[in-house]
Amino acid sequence: MLDLSKTSKLFCGNNAHGVQPFKGDRFSLVFFTTSKWWKMKAPEAKKLTQLGFKVPTRKSMDSVKAAVTKLDEQRAR
């Protein structure tokens, strides 16, 4: 179980997860990238960038995958 009352945690939402009952307010920020983001055409990527989105790169996605894998391995101990 993770105490998220004073911090946030990065995790892969594809892994099973849930929440316990609590009192107070809850805020969730969800960042989603489709698994085939790399198939996006240049005009679509340009439009997303114009709208303020950060379009992933292979390097950035590899970095996120490595971070999530490391966190999963640490939590499994």
N, CA, C and O atoms as a Tripos MOL2 file, in Angstrom:
@<TRIPOS>MOLECULE
protein
  308   307    77     0     0
PROTEIN
NO_CHARGES

@<TRIPOS>ATOM
      1 N           0.8420   -1.1680    0.0000 N.3       1 MET1
      2 CA          0.0000    0.0000    0.0000 C.3       1 MET1
      3 C           0.8980    1.2460    0.0000 C.2       1 MET1
      4 O           1.9280    1.2730    0.6730 O.2       1 MET1
      5 N           0.5020    2.2670   -0.7540 N.am      2 LEU2
      6 CA          1.2670    3.5110   -0.8540 C.3       2 LEU2
      7 C           0.5060    4.6350   -0.1670 C.2       2 LEU2
      8 O          -0.6990    4.7840   -0.3660 O.2       2 LEU2
      9 N           1.2020    5.4230    0.6390 N.am      3 ASP3
     10 CA          0.5960    6.6120    1.2500 C.3       3 ASP3
     11 C           0.8390    7.7740    0.3020 C.2       3 ASP3
     12 O           1.9670    8.2480    0.1710 O.2       3 ASP3
     13 N          -0.2040    8.2270   -0.3530 N.am      4 LEU4
     14 CA         -0.0900    9.3120   -1.3260 C.3       4 LEU4
     15 C          -0.6270   10.6340   -0.7950 C.2       4 LEU4
     16 O          -0.9040   11.5530   -1.5660 O.2       4 LEU4
     17 N          -0.7720   10.7270    0.5240 N.am      5 SER5
     18 CA         -1.3430   11.9390    1.1010 C.3       5 SER5
     19 C          -0.4200   13.1540    0.9730 C.2       5 SER5
     20 O          -0.8950   14.2900    0.9910 O.2       5 SER5
     21 N           0.8800   12.9340    0.8450 N.am      6 LYS6
     22 CA          1.8170   14.0520    0.7800 C.3       6 LYS6
     23 C           2.7790   13.9790   -0.4050 C.2       6 LYS6
     24 O           3.6950   14.7940   -0.5170 O.2       6 LYS6
     25 N           2.5700   13.0090   -1.2820 N.am      7 THR7
     26 CA          3.4720   12.8280   -2.4100 C.3       7 THR7
     27 C           2.7250   12.1370   -3.5500 C.2       7 THR7
     28 O           1.5710   11.7380   -3.3960 O.2       7 THR7
     29 N           3.3770   12.0040   -4.6600 N.am      8 SER8
     30 CA          2.7860   11.2840   -5.7880 C.3       8 SER8
     31 C           3.6990   10.1240   -6.1550 C.2       8 SER8
     32 O           4.8560   10.0740   -5.7390 O.2       8 SER8
     33 N           3.1780    9.2100   -6.9220 N.am      9 LYS9
     34 CA          3.9550    8.0570   -7.3590 C.3       9 LYS9
     35 C           3.7000    7.8090   -8.8320 C.2       9 LYS9
     36 O           2.5770    7.9600   -9.3140 O.2       9 LYS9
     37 N           4.7370    7.4330   -9.5340 N.am     10 LEU10
     38 CA          4.6400    7.0270  -10.9250 C.3      10 LEU10
     39 C           4.4480    5.5230  -10.9440 C.2      10 LEU10
     40 O           5.1930    4.7950  -10.2890 O.2      10 LEU10
     41 N           3.4550    5.0470  -11.6880 N.am     11 PHE11
     42 CA          3.2830    3.6130  -11.8350 C.3      11 PHE11
     43 C           2.6110    3.3270  -13.1660 C.2      11 PHE11
     44 O           2.0130    4.2070  -13.7860 O.2      11 PHE11
     45 N           2.7220    2.1020  -13.5780 N.am     12 CYS12
     46 CA          2.1070    1.6740  -14.8300 C.3      12 CYS12
     47 C           0.6570    1.3050  -14.5550 C.2      12 CYS12
     48 O           0.3800    0.3580  -13.8190 O.2      12 CYS12
     49 N          -0.2500    2.0390  -15.1350 N.am     13 GLY13
     50 CA         -1.6760    1.7960  -14.9360 C.3      13 GLY13
     51 C          -2.1470    0.4820  -15.5240 C.2      13 GLY13
     52 O          -3.2760    0.0640  -15.2650 O.2      13 GLY13
     53 N          -1.3060   -0.1830  -16.3150 N.am     14 ASN14
     54 CA         -1.6610   -1.5070  -16.8180 C.3      14 ASN14
     55 C          -1.5760   -2.5590  -15.7200 C.2      14 ASN14
     56 O          -2.1540   -3.6390  -15.8420 O.2      14 ASN14
     57 N          -0.8510   -2.2400  -14.6410 N.am     15 ASN15
     58 CA         -0.7680   -3.1390  -13.5010 C.3      15 ASN15
     59 C          -2.0230   -2.9670  -12.6450 C.2      15 ASN15
     60 O          -2.5980   -1.8810  -12.5750 O.2      15 ASN15
     61 N          -2.4350   -4.0510  -12.0010 N.am     16 ALA16
     62 CA         -3.6120   -3.9760  -11.1250 C.3      16 ALA16
     63 C          -3.3740   -2.9320  -10.0390 C.2      16 ALA16
     64 O          -2.2880   -2.8720   -9.4610 O.2      16 ALA16
     65 N          -4.3840   -2.1060   -9.7580 N.am     17 HIS17
     66 CA         -4.2810   -1.1040   -8.7080 C.3      17 HIS17
     67 C          -5.6840   -0.7260   -8.2450 C.2      17 HIS17
     68 O          -6.6690   -0.9680   -8.9430 O.2      17 HIS17
     69 N          -5.7590   -0.1370   -7.0740 N.am     18 GLY18
     70 CA         -7.0440    0.2780   -6.5180 C.3      18 GLY18
     71 C          -6.8130    1.2680   -5.3930 C.2      18 GLY18
     72 O          -5.6760    1.6510   -5.1160 O.2      18 GLY18
     73 N          -7.8880    1.6790   -4.7470 N.am     19 VAL19
     74 CA         -7.7980    2.6380   -3.6490 C.3      19 VAL19
     75 C          -8.5830    2.1230   -2.4510 C.2      19 VAL19
     76 O          -9.5260    1.3440   -2.5900 O.2      19 VAL19
     77 N          -8.1760    2.5710   -1.2830 N.am     20 GLN20
     78 CA         -8.8580    2.2500   -0.0410 C.3      20 GLN20
     79 C          -9.8130    3.3900    0.3090 C.2      20 GLN20
     80 O          -9.6010    4.5210   -0.1270 O.2      20 GLN20
     81 N         -10.8520    3.1140    1.0810 N.am     21 PRO21
     82 CA        -11.7520    4.1920    1.5140 C.3      21 PRO21
     83 C         -10.9720    5.2510    2.3040 C.2      21 PRO21
     84 O         -10.0060    4.9290    2.9940 O.2      21 PRO21
     85 N         -11.3970    6.5140    2.1980 N.am     22 PHE22
     86 CA        -10.7430    7.6010    2.9170 C.3      22 PHE22
     87 C         -11.7260    8.7570    3.0420 C.2      22 PHE22
     88 O         -12.7760    8.7690    2.3990 O.2      22 PHE22
     89 N         -11.3770    9.7140    3.8660 N.am     23 LYS23
     90 CA        -12.1690   10.9400    3.9980 C.3      23 LYS23
     91 C         -11.3500   12.0860    3.4590 C.2      23 LYS23
     92 O         -10.1400   12.1440    3.6760 O.2      23 LYS23
     93 N         -11.9960   13.0000    2.7590 N.am     24 GLY24
     94 CA        -11.3010   14.1440    2.2030 C.3      24 GLY24
     95 C         -11.4420   14.1960    0.6960 C.2      24 GLY24
     96 O         -12.2840   13.5210    0.1040 O.2      24 GLY24
     97 N         -10.5960   15.0160    0.0890 N.am     25 ASP25
     98 CA        -10.6200   15.1940   -1.3600 C.3      25 ASP25
     99 C          -9.5500   14.3260   -2.0060 C.2      25 ASP25
    100 O          -8.5010   14.0660   -1.4180 O.2      25 ASP25
    101 N          -9.8330   13.8870   -3.2160 N.am     26 ARG26
    102 CA         -8.8720   13.0970   -3.9790 C.3      26 ARG26
    103 C          -8.7170   13.7370   -5.3520 C.2      26 ARG26
    104 O          -9.7010   14.0960   -5.9980 O.2      26 ARG26
    105 N          -7.4910   13.8720   -5.7800 N.am     27 PHE27
    106 CA         -7.1940   14.3940   -7.1140 C.3      27 PHE27
    107 C          -6.3170   13.3780   -7.8330 C.2      27 PHE27
    108 O          -5.3550   12.8690   -7.2590 O.2      27 PHE27
    109 N          -6.6370   13.0900   -9.0540 N.am     28 SER28
    110 CA         -5.8420   12.1580   -9.8540 C.3      28 SER28
    111 C          -5.3820   12.8490  -11.1260 C.2      28 SER28
    112 O          -6.1690   13.5040  -11.8100 O.2      28 SER28
    113 N          -4.1190   12.6990  -11.4330 N.am     29 LEU29
    114 CA         -3.5690   13.1580  -12.7030 C.3      29 LEU29
    115 C          -3.1760   11.9140  -13.4790 C.2      29 LEU29
    116 O          -2.3810   11.1000  -13.0090 O.2      29 LEU29
    117 N          -3.7270   11.7790  -14.6470 N.am     30 VAL30
    118 CA         -3.4610   10.6020  -15.4530 C.3      30 VAL30
    119 C          -2.7900   11.0380  -16.7430 C.2      30 VAL30
    120 O          -3.3140   11.8700  -17.4830 O.2      30 VAL30
    121 N          -1.6340   10.4700  -16.9990 N.am     31 PHE31
    122 CA         -0.9050   10.7420  -18.2310 C.3      31 PHE31
    123 C          -0.9530    9.4780  -19.0650 C.2      31 PHE31
    124 O          -0.5490    8.4120  -18.6000 O.2      31 PHE31
    125 N          -1.4310    9.5780  -20.2660 N.am     32 PHE32
    126 CA         -1.6730    8.4140  -21.0950 C.3      32 PHE32
    127 C          -0.9690    8.5700  -22.4250 C.2      32 PHE32
    128 O          -1.0180    9.6320  -23.0470 O.2      32 PHE32
    129 N          -0.3220    7.5200  -22.8520 N.am     33 THR33
    130 CA          0.2680    7.4750  -24.1910 C.3      33 THR33
    131 C          -0.1410    6.1620  -24.8210 C.2      33 THR33
    132 O           0.0740    5.0960  -24.2430 O.2      33 THR33
    133 N          -0.7210    6.2320  -25.9880 N.am     34 THR34
    134 CA         -1.1180    5.0150  -26.6800 C.3      34 THR34
    135 C           0.1050    4.1740  -27.0200 C.2      34 THR34
    136 O           1.1860    4.7130  -27.2580 O.2      34 THR34
    137 N          -0.0590    2.8810  -27.0440 N.am     35 SER35
    138 CA          1.0770    1.9890  -27.2660 C.3      35 SER35
    139 C           1.6720    2.1200  -28.6730 C.2      35 SER35
    140 O           2.8060    1.6990  -28.9020 O.2      35 SER35
    141 N           0.9430    2.6800  -29.5890 N.am     36 LYS36
    142 CA          1.4680    2.8300  -30.9550 C.3      36 LYS36
    143 C           1.6350    4.3050  -31.3230 C.2      36 LYS36
    144 O           1.3810    4.7100  -32.4570 O.2      36 LYS36
    145 N           2.0660    5.0940  -30.3430 N.am     37 TRP37
    146 CA          2.2720    6.5330  -30.5390 C.3      37 TRP37
    147 C           3.2150    6.8070  -31.7020 C.2      37 TRP37
    148 O           3.0870    7.8240  -32.3830 O.2      37 TRP37
    149 N           4.1530    5.9080  -31.9290 N.am     38 TRP38
    150 CA          5.1780    6.1050  -32.9560 C.3      38 TRP38
    151 C           4.6080    6.0540  -34.3710 C.2      38 TRP38
    152 O           5.3050    6.4020  -35.3230 O.2      38 TRP38
    153 N           3.3640    5.6290  -34.5260 N.am     39 LYS39
    154 CA          2.7380    5.6070  -35.8520 C.3      39 LYS39
    155 C           2.1080    6.9570  -36.2190 C.2      39 LYS39
    156 O           1.5800    7.1170  -37.3190 O.2      39 LYS39
    157 N           2.1650    7.9130  -35.3090 N.am     40 MET40
    158 CA          1.5700    9.2250  -35.5540 C.3      40 MET40
    159 C           2.2520    9.9210  -36.7330 C.2      40 MET40
    160 O           3.4770    9.9050  -36.8560 O.2      40 MET40
    161 N           1.4610   10.5130  -37.5680 N.am     41 LYS41
    162 CA          1.9730   11.2490  -38.7290 C.3      41 LYS41
    163 C           2.4760   12.6250  -38.2880 C.2      41 LYS41
    164 O           2.0190   13.1660  -37.2810 O.2      41 LYS41
    165 N           3.4090   13.1800  -39.0380 N.am     42 ALA42
    166 CA          4.0180   14.4740  -38.7100 C.3      42 ALA42
    167 C           2.9920   15.5970  -38.5240 C.2      42 ALA42
    168 O           3.1230   16.3640  -37.5700 O.2      42 ALA42
    169 N           1.9740   15.7330  -39.3920 N.am     43 PRO43
    170 CA          0.9910   16.8100  -39.1740 C.3      43 PRO43
    171 C           0.2370   16.6760  -37.8480 C.2      43 PRO43
    172 O          -0.0880   17.6770  -37.2100 O.2      43 PRO43
    173 N          -0.0370   15.4400  -37.4410 N.am     44 GLU44
    174 CA         -0.7190   15.2210  -36.1650 C.3      44 GLU44
    175 C           0.1810   15.6010  -34.9940 C.2      44 GLU44
    176 O          -0.2660   16.2350  -34.0380 O.2      44 GLU44
    177 N           1.4500   15.2100  -35.0750 N.am     45 ALA45
    178 CA          2.4090   15.5580  -34.0250 C.3      45 ALA45
    179 C           2.5820   17.0700  -33.9380 C.2      45 ALA45
    180 O           2.6710   17.6250  -32.8430 O.2      45 ALA45
    181 N           2.6290   17.7290  -35.0770 N.am     46 LYS46
    182 CA          2.7750   19.1870  -35.1040 C.3      46 LYS46
    183 C           1.5760   19.8520  -34.4400 C.2      46 LYS46
    184 O           1.7430   20.7900  -33.6600 O.2      46 LYS46
    185 N           0.3670   19.3780  -34.7400 N.am     47 LYS47
    186 CA         -0.8430   19.9610  -34.1530 C.3      47 LYS47
    187 C          -0.8620   19.7720  -32.6420 C.2      47 LYS47
    188 O          -1.1980   20.6970  -31.9020 O.2      47 LYS47
    189 N          -0.5060   18.5870  -32.1880 N.am     48 LEU48
    190 CA         -0.4570   18.3490  -30.7430 C.3      48 LEU48
    191 C           0.5400   19.2700  -30.0670 C.2      48 LEU48
    192 O           0.2680   19.8070  -28.9930 O.2      48 LEU48
    193 N           1.6960   19.4540  -30.6920 N.am     49 THR49
    194 CA          2.7130   20.3600  -30.1520 C.3      49 THR49
    195 C           2.1670   21.7850  -30.0840 C.2      49 THR49
    196 O           2.3800   22.4830  -29.0920 O.2      49 THR49
    197 N           1.4680   22.2170  -31.1250 N.am     50 GLN50
    198 CA          0.8610   23.5590  -31.1360 C.3      50 GLN50
    199 C          -0.1520   23.7160  -30.0120 C.2      50 GLN50
    200 O          -0.3230   24.8110  -29.4760 O.2      50 GLN50
    201 N          -0.8220   22.6300  -29.6530 N.am     51 LEU51
    202 CA         -1.8270   22.6650  -28.5830 C.3      51 LEU51
    203 C          -1.1990   22.5540  -27.1900 C.2      51 LEU51
    204 O          -1.9050   22.6030  -26.1830 O.2      51 LEU51
    205 N           0.1200   22.4050  -27.1360 N.am     52 GLY52
    206 CA          0.8070   22.3710  -25.8440 C.3      52 GLY52
    207 C           1.1560   20.9890  -25.3330 C.2      52 GLY52
    208 O           1.6720   20.8570  -24.2240 O.2      52 GLY52
    209 N           0.8870   19.9580  -26.1130 N.am     53 PHE53
    210 CA          1.2320   18.6050  -25.7030 C.3      53 PHE53
    211 C           2.6990   18.3250  -25.9920 C.2      53 PHE53
    212 O           3.2580   18.8430  -26.9580 O.2      53 PHE53
    213 N           3.3140   17.5120  -25.1580 N.am     54 LYS54
    214 CA          4.6620   17.0290  -25.4340 C.3      54 LYS54
    215 C           4.5150   15.7110  -26.1750 C.2      54 LYS54
    216 O           4.0110   14.7330  -25.6220 O.2      54 LYS54
    217 N           4.9470   15.6870  -27.4010 N.am     55 VAL55
    218 CA          4.8600   14.4810  -28.2050 C.3      55 VAL55
    219 C           6.0300   13.5740  -27.8330 C.2      55 VAL55
    220 O           7.1780   14.0190  -27.8370 O.2      55 VAL55
    221 N           5.7560   12.3100  -27.5140 N.am     56 PRO56
    222 CA          6.8380   11.4260  -27.0920 C.3      56 PRO56
    223 C           7.8290   11.1350  -28.2040 C.2      56 PRO56
    224 O           7.5200   11.2110  -29.3940 O.2      56 PRO56
    225 N           9.0200   10.8010  -27.7680 N.am     57 THR57
    226 CA         10.0640   10.3320  -28.6690 C.3      57 THR57
    227 C          10.4610    8.9340  -28.1950 C.2      57 THR57
    228 O          10.1150    8.5320  -27.0840 O.2      57 THR57
    229 N          11.1720    8.2100  -29.0190 N.am     58 ARG58
    230 CA         11.6280    6.8810  -28.5700 C.3      58 ARG58
    231 C          12.4730    7.0150  -27.3020 C.2      58 ARG58
    232 O          12.3530    6.2080  -26.3800 O.2      58 ARG58
    233 N          13.3190    8.0310  -27.2640 N.am     59 LYS59
    234 CA         14.1850    8.2380  -26.1020 C.3      59 LYS59
    235 C          13.3520    8.5250  -24.8480 C.2      59 LYS59
    236 O          13.6050    7.9460  -23.7920 O.2      59 LYS59
    237 N          12.3640    9.4120  -24.9610 N.am     60 SER60
    238 CA         11.5620    9.7460  -23.7780 C.3      60 SER60
    239 C          10.7240    8.5620  -23.3250 C.2      60 SER60
    240 O          10.5680    8.3440  -22.1230 O.2      60 SER60
    241 N          10.1800    7.7920  -24.2640 N.am     61 MET61
    242 CA          9.3760    6.6320  -23.8910 C.3      61 MET61
    243 C          10.2480    5.5310  -23.2910 C.2      61 MET61
    244 O           9.8280    4.8530  -22.3530 O.2      61 MET61
    245 N          11.4410    5.3480  -23.8130 N.am     62 ASP62
    246 CA         12.3620    4.3710  -23.2230 C.3      62 ASP62
    247 C          12.6990    4.7590  -21.7890 C.2      62 ASP62
    248 O          12.8120    3.8970  -20.9170 O.2      62 ASP62
    249 N          12.8600    6.0530  -21.5470 N.am     63 SER63
    250 CA         13.1600    6.5470  -20.2120 C.3      63 SER63
    251 C          12.0060    6.2740  -19.2460 C.2      63 SER63
    252 O          12.2290    5.8390  -18.1160 O.2      63 SER63
    253 N          10.7820    6.5270  -19.6890 N.am     64 VAL64
    254 CA          9.6090    6.2720  -18.8450 C.3      64 VAL64
    255 C           9.4720    4.7750  -18.5720 C.2      64 VAL64
    256 O           9.2270    4.3710  -17.4350 O.2      64 VAL64
    257 N           9.6290    3.9630  -19.5970 N.am     65 LYS65
    258 CA          9.5230    2.5120  -19.4160 C.3      65 LYS65
    259 C          10.5620    2.0100  -18.4180 C.2      65 LYS65
    260 O          10.2570    1.1720  -17.5690 O.2      65 LYS65
    261 N          11.7770    2.5150  -18.5190 N.am     66 ALA66
    262 CA         12.8460    2.1030  -17.5960 C.3      66 ALA66
    263 C          12.5040    2.5150  -16.1640 C.2      66 ALA66
    264 O          12.7190    1.7420  -15.2300 O.2      66 ALA66
    265 N          11.9770    3.7180  -15.9870 N.am     67 ALA67
    266 CA         11.6210    4.2050  -14.6490 C.3      67 ALA67
    267 C          10.4990    3.3610  -14.0440 C.2      67 ALA67
    268 O          10.5640    2.9920  -12.8710 O.2      67 ALA67
    269 N           9.4830    3.0590  -14.8310 N.am     68 VAL68
    270 CA          8.3690    2.2530  -14.3350 C.3      68 VAL68
    271 C           8.8360    0.8350  -14.0020 C.2      68 VAL68
    272 O           8.4320    0.2730  -12.9840 O.2      68 VAL68
    273 N           9.6740    0.2630  -14.8450 N.am     69 THR69
    274 CA         10.2070   -1.0800  -14.5790 C.3      69 THR69
    275 C          10.9970   -1.1000  -13.2770 C.2      69 THR69
    276 O          10.8580   -2.0220  -12.4730 O.2      69 THR69
    277 N          11.8210   -0.0860  -13.0740 N.am     70 LYS70
    278 CA         12.6180   -0.0010  -11.8420 C.3      70 LYS70
    279 C          11.7110    0.1110  -10.6290 C.2      70 LYS70
    280 O          11.9440   -0.5590   -9.6230 O.2      70 LYS70
    281 N          10.6840    0.9420  -10.7040 N.am     71 LEU71
    282 CA          9.7540    1.0910   -9.5930 C.3      71 LEU71
    283 C           9.0150   -0.2110   -9.3020 C.2      71 LEU71
    284 O           8.8530   -0.5900   -8.1420 O.2      71 LEU71
    285 N           8.5700   -0.8930  -10.3480 N.am     72 ASP72
    286 CA          7.8900   -2.1740  -10.1740 C.3      72 ASP72
    287 C           8.8030   -3.1910   -9.4940 C.2      72 ASP72
    288 O           8.3640   -3.9360   -8.6170 O.2      72 ASP72
    289 N          10.0790   -3.2220   -9.9010 N.am     73 GLU73
    290 CA         11.0250   -4.1500   -9.3050 C.3      73 GLU73
    291 C          11.2570   -3.8260   -7.8270 C.2      73 GLU73
    292 O          11.3540   -4.7320   -6.9990 O.2      73 GLU73
    293 N          11.3460   -2.5310   -7.4970 N.am     74 GLN74
    294 CA         11.5540   -2.1240   -6.1010 C.3      74 GLN74
    295 C          10.3400   -2.4880   -5.2430 C.2      74 GLN74
    296 O          10.4990   -2.9350   -4.1070 O.2      74 GLN74
    297 N           9.1490   -2.3040   -5.7700 N.am     75 ARG75
    298 CA          7.9350   -2.6050   -5.0050 C.3      75 ARG75
    299 C           7.7360   -4.1090   -4.8240 C.2      75 ARG75
    300 O           7.0600   -4.5310   -3.8860 O.2      75 ARG75
    301 N           8.3130   -4.9190   -5.7060 N.am     76 ALA76
    302 CA          8.1410   -6.3610   -5.6260 C.3      76 ALA76
    303 C           9.0230   -6.9930   -4.5480 C.2      76 ALA76
    304 O           8.8360   -8.1590   -4.1990 O.2      76 ALA76
    305 N           9.9650   -6.2410   -4.0270 N.am     77 ARG77
    306 CA         10.8880   -6.7790   -3.0100 C.3      77 ARG77
    307 C          10.2090   -6.9340   -1.6730 C.2      77 ARG77
    308 O          10.8370   -7.3720   -0.7090 O.2      77 ARG77
@<TRIPOS>BOND
     1     1     2 1
     2     2     3 1
     3     3     4 2
     4     3     5 am
     5     5     6 1
     6     6     7 1
     7     7     8 2
     8     7     9 am
     9     9    10 1
    10    10    11 1
    11    11    12 2
    12    11    13 am
    13    13    14 1
    14    14    15 1
    15    15    16 2
    16    15    17 am
    17    17    18 1
    18    18    19 1
    19    19    20 2
    20    19    21 am
    21    21    22 1
    22    22    23 1
    23    23    24 2
    24    23    25 am
    25    25    26 1
    26    26    27 1
    27    27    28 2
    28    27    29 am
    29    29    30 1
    30    30    31 1
    31    31    32 2
    32    31    33 am
    33    33    34 1
    34    34    35 1
    35    35    36 2
    36    35    37 am
    37    37    38 1
    38    38    39 1
    39    39    40 2
    40    39    41 am
    41    41    42 1
    42    42    43 1
    43    43    44 2
    44    43    45 am
    45    45    46 1
    46    46    47 1
    47    47    48 2
    48    47    49 am
    49    49    50 1
    50    50    51 1
    51    51    52 2
    52    51    53 am
    53    53    54 1
    54    54    55 1
    55    55    56 2
    56    55    57 am
    57    57    58 1
    58    58    59 1
    59    59    60 2
    60    59    61 am
    61    61    62 1
    62    62    63 1
    63    63    64 2
    64    63    65 am
    65    65    66 1
    66    66    67 1
    67    67    68 2
    68    67    69 am
    69    69    70 1
    70    70    71 1
    71    71    72 2
    72    71    73 am
    73    73    74 1
    74    74    75 1
    75    75    76 2
    76    75    77 am
    77    77    78 1
    78    78    79 1
    79    79    80 2
    80    79    81 am
    81    81    82 1
    82    82    83 1
    83    83    84 2
    84    83    85 am
    85    85    86 1
    86    86    87 1
    87    87    88 2
    88    87    89 am
    89    89    90 1
    90    90    91 1
    91    91    92 2
    92    91    93 am
    93    93    94 1
    94    94    95 1
    95    95    96 2
    96    95    97 am
    97    97    98 1
    98    98    99 1
    99    99   100 2
   100    99   101 am
   101   101   102 1
   102   102   103 1
   103   103   104 2
   104   103   105 am
   105   105   106 1
   106   106   107 1
   107   107   108 2
   108   107   109 am
   109   109   110 1
   110   110   111 1
   111   111   112 2
   112   111   113 am
   113   113   114 1
   114   114   115 1
   115   115   116 2
   116   115   117 am
   117   117   118 1
   118   118   119 1
   119   119   120 2
   120   119   121 am
   121   121   122 1
   122   122   123 1
   123   123   124 2
   124   123   125 am
   125   125   126 1
   126   126   127 1
   127   127   128 2
   128   127   129 am
   129   129   130 1
   130   130   131 1
   131   131   132 2
   132   131   133 am
   133   133   134 1
   134   134   135 1
   135   135   136 2
   136   135   137 am
   137   137   138 1
   138   138   139 1
   139   139   140 2
   140   139   141 am
   141   141   142 1
   142   142   143 1
   143   143   144 2
   144   143   145 am
   145   145   146 1
   146   146   147 1
   147   147   148 2
   148   147   149 am
   149   149   150 1
   150   150   151 1
   151   151   152 2
   152   151   153 am
   153   153   154 1
   154   154   155 1
   155   155   156 2
   156   155   157 am
   157   157   158 1
   158   158   159 1
   159   159   160 2
   160   159   161 am
   161   161   162 1
   162   162   163 1
   163   163   164 2
   164   163   165 am
   165   165   166 1
   166   166   167 1
   167   167   168 2
   168   167   169 am
   169   169   170 1
   170   170   171 1
   171   171   172 2
   172   171   173 am
   173   173   174 1
   174   174   175 1
   175   175   176 2
   176   175   177 am
   177   177   178 1
   178   178   179 1
   179   179   180 2
   180   179   181 am
   181   181   182 1
   182   182   183 1
   183   183   184 2
   184   183   185 am
   185   185   186 1
   186   186   187 1
   187   187   188 2
   188   187   189 am
   189   189   190 1
   190   190   191 1
   191   191   192 2
   192   191   193 am
   193   193   194 1
   194   194   195 1
   195   195   196 2
   196   195   197 am
   197   197   198 1
   198   198   199 1
   199   199   200 2
   200   199   201 am
   201   201   202 1
   202   202   203 1
   203   203   204 2
   204   203   205 am
   205   205   206 1
   206   206   207 1
   207   207   208 2
   208   207   209 am
   209   209   210 1
   210   210   211 1
   211   211   212 2
   212   211   213 am
   213   213   214 1
   214   214   215 1
   215   215   216 2
   216   215   217 am
   217   217   218 1
   218   218   219 1
   219   219   220 2
   220   219   221 am
   221   221   222 1
   222   222   223 1
   223   223   224 2
   224   223   225 am
   225   225   226 1
   226   226   227 1
   227   227   228 2
   228   227   229 am
   229   229   230 1
   230   230   231 1
   231   231   232 2
   232   231   233 am
   233   233   234 1
   234   234   235 1
   235   235   236 2
   236   235   237 am
   237   237   238 1
   238   238   239 1
   239   239   240 2
   240   239   241 am
   241   241   242 1
   242   242   243 1
   243   243   244 2
   244   243   245 am
   245   245   246 1
   246   246   247 1
   247   247   248 2
   248   247   249 am
   249   249   250 1
   250   250   251 1
   251   251   252 2
   252   251   253 am
   253   253   254 1
   254   254   255 1
   255   255   256 2
   256   255   257 am
   257   257   258 1
   258   258   259 1
   259   259   260 2
   260   259   261 am
   261   261   262 1
   262   262   263 1
   263   263   264 2
   264   263   265 am
   265   265   266 1
   266   266   267 1
   267   267   268 2
   268   267   269 am
   269   269   270 1
   270   270   271 1
   271   271   272 2
   272   271   273 am
   273   273   274 1
   274   274   275 1
   275   275   276 2
   276   275   277 am
   277   277   278 1
   278   278   279 1
   279   279   280 2
   280   279   281 am
   281   281   282 1
   282   282   283 1
   283   283   284 2
   284   283   285 am
   285   285   286 1
   286   286   287 1
   287   287   288 2
   288   287   289 am
   289   289   290 1
   290   290   291 1
   291   291   292 2
   292   291   293 am
   293   293   294 1
   294   294   295 1
   295   295   296 2
   296   295   297 am
   297   297   298 1
   298   298   299 1
   299   299   300 2
   300   299   301 am
   301   301   302 1
   302   302   303 1
   303   303   304 2
   304   303   305 am
   305   305   306 1
   306   306   307 1
   307   307   308 2
@<TRIPOS>SUBSTRUCTURE
     1 MET1         2 RESIDUE 1 A MET
     2 LEU2         6 RESIDUE 1 A LEU
     3 ASP3        10 RESIDUE 1 A ASP
     4 LEU4        14 RESIDUE 1 A LEU
     5 SER5        18 RESIDUE 1 A SER
     6 LYS6        22 RESIDUE 1 A LYS
     7 THR7        26 RESIDUE 1 A THR
     8 SER8        30 RESIDUE 1 A SER
     9 LYS9        34 RESIDUE 1 A LYS
    10 LEU10       38 RESIDUE 1 A LEU
    11 PHE11       42 RESIDUE 1 A PHE
    12 CYS12       46 RESIDUE 1 A CYS
    13 GLY13       50 RESIDUE 1 A GLY
    14 ASN14       54 RESIDUE 1 A ASN
    15 ASN15       58 RESIDUE 1 A ASN
    16 ALA16       62 RESIDUE 1 A ALA
    17 HIS17       66 RESIDUE 1 A HIS
    18 GLY18       70 RESIDUE 1 A GLY
    19 VAL19       74 RESIDUE 1 A VAL
    20 GLN20       78 RESIDUE 1 A GLN
    21 PRO21       82 RESIDUE 1 A PRO
    22 PHE22       86 RESIDUE 1 A PHE
    23 LYS23       90 RESIDUE 1 A LYS
    24 GLY24       94 RESIDUE 1 A GLY
    25 ASP25       98 RESIDUE 1 A ASP
    26 ARG26      102 RESIDUE 1 A ARG
    27 PHE27      106 RESIDUE 1 A PHE
    28 SER28      110 RESIDUE 1 A SER
    29 LEU29      114 RESIDUE 1 A LEU
    30 VAL30      118 RESIDUE 1 A VAL
    31 PHE31      122 RESIDUE 1 A PHE
    32 PHE32      126 RESIDUE 1 A PHE
    33 THR33      130 RESIDUE 1 A THR
    34 THR34      134 RESIDUE 1 A THR
    35 SER35      138 RESIDUE 1 A SER
    36 LYS36      142 RESIDUE 1 A LYS
    37 TRP37      146 RESIDUE 1 A TRP
    38 TRP38      150 RESIDUE 1 A TRP
    39 LYS39      154 RESIDUE 1 A LYS
    40 MET40      158 RESIDUE 1 A MET
    41 LYS41      162 RESIDUE 1 A LYS
    42 ALA42      166 RESIDUE 1 A ALA
    43 PRO43      170 RESIDUE 1 A PRO
    44 GLU44      174 RESIDUE 1 A GLU
    45 ALA45      178 RESIDUE 1 A ALA
    46 LYS46      182 RESIDUE 1 A LYS
    47 LYS47      186 RESIDUE 1 A LYS
    48 LEU48      190 RESIDUE 1 A LEU
    49 THR49      194 RESIDUE 1 A THR
    50 GLN50      198 RESIDUE 1 A GLN
    51 LEU51      202 RESIDUE 1 A LEU
    52 GLY52      206 RESIDUE 1 A GLY
    53 PHE53      210 RESIDUE 1 A PHE
    54 LYS54      214 RESIDUE 1 A LYS
    55 VAL55      218 RESIDUE 1 A VAL
    56 PRO56      222 RESIDUE 1 A PRO
    57 THR57      226 RESIDUE 1 A THR
    58 ARG58      230 RESIDUE 1 A ARG
    59 LYS59      234 RESIDUE 1 A LYS
    60 SER60      238 RESIDUE 1 A SER
    61 MET61      242 RESIDUE 1 A MET
    62 ASP62      246 RESIDUE 1 A ASP
    63 SER63      250 RESIDUE 1 A SER
    64 VAL64      254 RESIDUE 1 A VAL
    65 LYS65      258 RESIDUE 1 A LYS
    66 ALA66      262 RESIDUE 1 A ALA
    67 ALA67      266 RESIDUE 1 A ALA
    68 VAL68      270 RESIDUE 1 A VAL
    69 THR69      274 RESIDUE 1 A THR
    70 LYS70      278 RESIDUE 1 A LYS
    71 LEU71      282 RESIDUE 1 A LEU
    72 ASP72      286 RESIDUE 1 A ASP
    73 GLU73      290 RESIDUE 1 A GLU
    74 GLN74      294 RESIDUE 1 A GLN
    75 ARG75      298 RESIDUE 1 A ARG
    76 ALA76      302 RESIDUE 1 A ALA
    77 ARG77      306 RESIDUE 1 A ARG
